[in-house]
């Protein structure tokens, strides 16, 4: 199986020299809350920029992709606004998907878990599935079995430990979303600049927290690379006691993002 995945990997994915070039967005400040507080902490947006910057001989000219069908039809007659001004484009443009459905890999539970751990793992899986189901009507998603071919990978683990530039350890967090870039030669013979997200979500959280966090993190991975100042939005920067459903403001923001230019998904040759 590993050899097969390796071959698949070699055949389809030629990683740029961007392996270490990770941009990360950290979501909630504190790790391991035992309950959902009213609001926890200050905005927790932490972004580390790639260094050195990637140098592609010829980046695709940034331009928008056609809107996915739901967003093309989405209108908000009540004009409830958006938080598009809080969204950061990457150096390669907005982090939009252009091939649908977007594939999502969910880290399976390890084998031979004890009864309690197995139940906890099942709760985690269910929370992730609910988050995927919540976004699916707006951006088509499909769950895949192989991590190597997935656009978004959701890992059942605490985020990797980070160090500050001075070498000291960063605060332990319960969730984190990162992306990196690669080029991929596709069936039409063209090589495209693509991106992939990794979401790390601790398995040791209360179910309500996991579900709300998964919904929030998945919003980042679908392109909402920033935070809302409004607690009624899924992408609000902190936890709230009653986590909201995906709001019209989330969707208004998502639509504006998908109308923006990007290098991602366009041929580089
Ligand atoms: Zn966030």
Boltz pocket constraint, residues with backbone or C-beta under 6 A from the ligand:
constraints:
  - pocket:
      binder: B
      contacts: [[A, 25], [A, 26], [A, 27], [A, 28], [A, 216], [A, 220], [A, 226], [A, 227], [A, 235], [A, 236], [A, 237]]
      max_distance: 6.0
